[in-house]
């Protein structure tokens, strides 16, 4: 069975910690990866240059978090893969599509004519920053089920006319030939890494919140106190279970 051609579209800002793992993961089964970079000032772009399948396209938000711009990108950028890719993945750099025997599962589902793949979300927690060259989910397998992270991560760009994501892409109202896959695909969201990393990320994003976001209360969690961030982090670590074993 021929594997379907897959393109990935990722939104990036200062993702040097996760970018090597993101690209290593997706380059194993995707022909092209498009990174839409919001003018990162770390090593994200340098890391991208090490992968021949990656194209970097930059977009400007005036150094502010603009969820309206992110939303428009996610609703439109994948359309250029029509006629070239069988499936597209639209995601952030901390989101990893996962299933045991992933390539086989994708191929089987695609050839059953499924057009939309809704993934079950898991909030992964590591306790330390990833440093090895192993697959991220080989070294860090613990997390909690998080229904707020469920989303349509992958779909057929030739059968779906509009994906119509909402803010954060957790909700969608797709238009087109709608046929949801019956296979269990997971979205491993590697957001809760080391506590210092998490607190520094929140501080960085809180300083970049735009007036647009503040007005609509988008990204409000970035303004949480260090104490609240630590409490949420500790709660997830306390309740974490081996997600990879659970999905087998």
C-alpha positions in Angstrom: 0.0 0.0 0.0 1.4 3.3 -1.1 1.8 5.9 1.7 -0.2 9.1 1.1 1.7 12.3 0.5 1.6 14.5 3.5 2.5 18.2 4.0 2.8 19.9 7.4 2.1 23.5 8.3 3.5 24.7 11.6 3.3 28.1 13.4 6.5 29.1 15.2 7.9 31.7 17.6 11.1 30.9 19.5 10.8 27.1 19.5 14.5 26.1 19.5 13.9 23.5 22.3 11.2 21.6 20.5 12.0 22.3 16.9 14.6 19.6 16.4 12.2 17.0 17.8 9.2 18.4 15.8 11.2 18.2 12.5 12.7 14.8 13.2 9.2 13.4 14.0 7.3 14.8 11.0 10.1 14.4 8.4 9.9 10.7 8.9 6.5 10.5 7.2 5.9 13.9 5.6 7.3 15.0 2.2 7.2 18.8 2.9 7.2 20.9 6.1 6.2 24.5 6.0 7.2 26.6 9.0 5.5 29.9 9.3 7.8 31.9 11.6 6.7 35.0 13.5 10.3 36.5 13.4 11.9 34.2 16.0 15.1 35.5 17.6 16.4 32.2 18.8 17.9 29.3 16.8 14.6 28.1 15.4 15.4 29.1 11.8 18.9 27.8 12.0 17.5 24.4 13.1 15.1 24.4 10.2 17.9 24.9 7.7 19.3 21.5 8.7 16.3 19.7 7.1 16.0 19.7 3.3 12.2 19.1 3.4 11.6 22.3 5.4 10.6 25.7 3.9 10.5 28.7 6.2 8.0 31.6 5.5 7.9 34.6 7.8 4.9 36.6 8.9 4.9 39.8 10.9 2.6 40.7 13.9 4.6 43.6 15.1 6.2 41.4 17.8 2.8 40.8 19.3 0.6 37.7 19.8 -2.2 38.1 17.3 -4.6 35.2 17.5 -6.6 36.7 14.6 -3.6 36.5 12.3 -2.7 33.0 13.5 -6.3 31.9 12.9 -6.3 33.2 9.3 -3.1 31.5 8.6 -4.3 28.1 9.9 -7.5 28.4 7.9 -5.8 29.3 4.6 -2.1 28.3 4.3 -2.8 24.6 3.7 -4.8 25.3 0.5 -1.6 25.5 -1.5 -1.1 21.8 -1.1 -4.3 21.0 -3.1 -3.4 18.8 -6.0 0.0 18.0 -4.5 -0.6 16.4 -1.1 -3.1 13.8 -0.1 -3.2 15.0 3.5 -2.2 18.1 5.4 -1.3 18.6 9.1 -1.9 22.0 10.6 -0.4 22.4 14.0 1.9 24.2 16.5 5.5 23.2 17.1 4.6 21.6 20.5 2.0 19.3 18.9 2.9 15.8 17.8 0.6 13.5 15.9 0.9 10.0 17.4 -0.5 6.5 16.9 1.1 3.1 17.3 2.2 2.1 13.8 1.5 5.7 12.8 2.4 5.4 9.1 0.3 2.3 8.6 -2.6 3.8 10.5 -2.6 6.9 8.3 -2.3 4.9 5.1 -5.1 2.5 6.1 -7.4 5.4 7.1 -6.7 7.4 4.0 -7.4 4.5 1.6 -10.7 4.0 3.4 -11.6 7.5 2.0 -11.6 9.2 5.4 -11.1 13.0 5.0 -10.8 14.3 8.6 -8.7 13.0 11.5 -9.7 14.3 14.9 -7.0 13.6 17.4 -7.4 12.9 21.2 -5.4 15.4 23.1 -2.9 14.7 25.9 -1.0 17.3 27.9 2.4 15.8 28.2 4.8 16.6 31.1 8.5 15.8 31.2 10.1 17.3 34.3 13.2 18.2 32.2 14.1 19.6 28.8 14.7 17.1 26.0 18.4 16.8 25.1 18.8 13.4 23.4 18.3 12.7 19.7 15.6 10.1 20.5 12.0 10.6 19.5 10.4 12.8 22.1 7.8 10.3 23.0 10.4 7.6 23.4 12.0 9.5 26.4 8.9 11.3 27.7 5.8 9.3 27.8 3.8 10.7 30.7 0.8 13.1 30.6 -2.9 13.5 31.2 -5.9 13.3 29.0 -7.0 16.9 28.1 -10.2 17.1 26.0 -9.5 20.8 25.4 -6.6 19.7 23.3 -8.7 17.5 21.0 -8.6 18.9 17.5 -8.7 18.1 13.8 -5.0 18.0 13.2 -5.0 16.3 9.8 -7.3 16.3 6.8 -7.6 15.9 3.1 -7.0 19.3 1.4 -8.6 18.1 -1.8 -11.9 17.0 -0.2 -12.2 19.8 2.4 -13.2 23.1 1.0 -12.8 25.1 4.3 -11.7 23.9 7.7 -13.1 26.9 9.6 -11.0 26.6 12.7 -11.9 28.6 15.8 -9.2 30.3 18.0 -6.5 27.9 18.9 -7.8 25.5 16.2 -9.4 23.3 18.9 -12.8 23.7 17.3 -13.6 23.5 13.6 -16.7 23.6 11.3 -15.3 22.0 8.1 -17.1 22.2 4.8 -16.7 19.6 2.0 -16.7 15.9 1.8 -16.9 15.1 5.6 -15.9 11.6 6.7 -14.2 11.3 10.1 -11.6 8.6 10.6 -12.5 5.8 13.0 -8.9 5.2 14.0 -7.5 6.4 17.3 -5.0 9.1 16.6 -3.5 11.2 19.5 -2.2 14.7 19.8 0.7 14.7 22.2 1.0 18.3 23.4 4.5 18.9 24.8 3.8 22.2 26.6 4.6 21.3 30.2 8.3 20.6 30.0 10.6 21.8 32.7 8.9 24.2 35.2 11.5 27.0 34.6 10.9 26.5 30.8 7.2 26.8 31.3 7.3 29.9 33.5 9.8 31.6 31.2 7.5 30.8 28.1 4.5 32.3 29.9 6.4 35.4 30.9 7.7 35.9 27.3 4.2 35.5 25.8 2.5 37.7 28.4 4.8 40.5 27.4 3.8 40.0 23.7 0.1 40.0 24.2 -1.6 42.4 21.7 -4.4 44.7 22.5 -6.5 42.5 20.2 -5.9 39.5 22.4 -6.4 41.4 25.6 -9.7 42.8 24.4 -11.0 39.3 23.6 -9.3 37.6 26.6 -7.2 35.4 24.4 -4.0 34.0 25.9 -5.1 35.2 29.3 -3.3 32.1 30.9 0.0 33.6 30.0 -0.6 36.2 32.7 -0.9 33.6 35.5 1.3 34.1 38.5 4.4 31.9 39.0 2.6 30.3 41.9 -0.5 29.4 39.7 1.7 28.1 36.9 3.6 25.9 39.4 0.4 24.6 40.9 -0.9 23.6 37.5 2.4 22.0 36.6 2.5 20.0 39.9 -1.1 18.9 39.5 -0.4 17.5 36.0 2.8 15.7 37.2 0.8 14.2 40.1 -1.9 12.8 37.9 0.3 11.8 34.9 0.2 8.3 33.6 2.1 6.5 30.8 0.2 7.8 27.7 2.2 5.7 25.2 1.3 2.5 27.1 -2.3 3.6 27.3 -2.5 4.1 23.5 -1.1 0.7 22.6 
